[in-house]
Amino acid sequence: MWATYFAVLLVVIIVGYGIAFTRKGKVASAVLGGRVHELHTPASPEQAFAALAAIGTPYTVDDRDPRTKVLVLSSPVTLFSWGFLYPVYLHAEGTGTRIQIGCHSKFFQMGPIVTNAHGKVRAAIERALSLPQARVA
């Protein structure tokens, strides 16, 4: 009986890693979801978009649309997570830009790992924009 449970668990893990390694974010299907961080920057939407399009490791830009100012960033699969997709929306606001950052697991994930990953991508975006003065809304 334990062998059956172990076999099913192993299959779920293998399928999960298979999905997570192949899943890429797309602007067309990007939604913010329930987890959203918001930043404000004095940079124009074009400047912010260019800075985020060049974000470095461990994040990659899976897809981007310069016309709508939407990017989908991703983080790699690790031993403890399936990896994450981060839809990023840029909105012109006054003389600057409002940036909304979502967070979704590539397979299935919940709890503090998601919260930690979301906070890390926000910090990486602040660094990419050189925004030590960024304020969280």
Summary of the structure (lengths in Angstrom):
residues: 137
radius of gyration: 16.7
end to end distance: 51.4
largest distance: 64.1
contacts: 394
relative contact order: 0.21
helix: 36%
strand: 28%
